[in-house]
């Protein structure tokens, strides 16, 4: 019975995640209160955060909260969910089609942000405040729940290379811009400017195994790593 209740609660939190309201959940508020107390007692240098899937989303929220206060907790995100449009993860689409969809969305974001200057200014300020928080992000490109992070950080690198003008485009969200236009505050919890990214290139027969936590301690890991930071420094 307890397991069934946990599943139901997790599904409810998954819905909150999709609607960008996970930060309003009681689970997150309790976790944040506990972390605030813990860091005050033992010091932020002695607190590490780690989470898988939905847990990684909660870690991201907490990490960003403390980063906004100038506290950069060491964080490990395993298969963190990246909420994106369903069309981008449809099976059968090749990379060329997906890239066209992403390019179209990018154009919409840039155009809309120019119209709604307040949203662009707010998101730029947020990225600047988060830049020094560098979580360790573990991704499997075969996992549809987190695979878009691969493209996200690839785009981050391209934008940083293009200079300040293109630097914050990946932070902008079409849906959030629309919410902002009608006066509703919204922030995508999964977007952050800096990360150490580890990509597991090992194949398997099931997407569920691509998402499983135990893949990260298998002896045959084939990892590709990259380092993406907002300070315009890129190492691969």
Secondary structure, DSSP 4 states (H G I P E B T S, - for coil): -HHHHHHHHHHHHHHHHHTT-GGGSHHHHHHHHHHHHHHHHH-GGG-EEEEETHHHHHHHHHHHHHHHTT---EEEEES------GGGG-TT--HHHHHHHHHHHHHHHHHHHHH-HHHHHHHHHHHHHHTT--EEEEEETT-TTTTHHHHHHHHHHHHHHT-GGGTTGGG--HHHHHHHHTT-----TT--S-EEEEEE----S-HHHHH-GGGGG-TT--EEEEEE-TTS-EE-
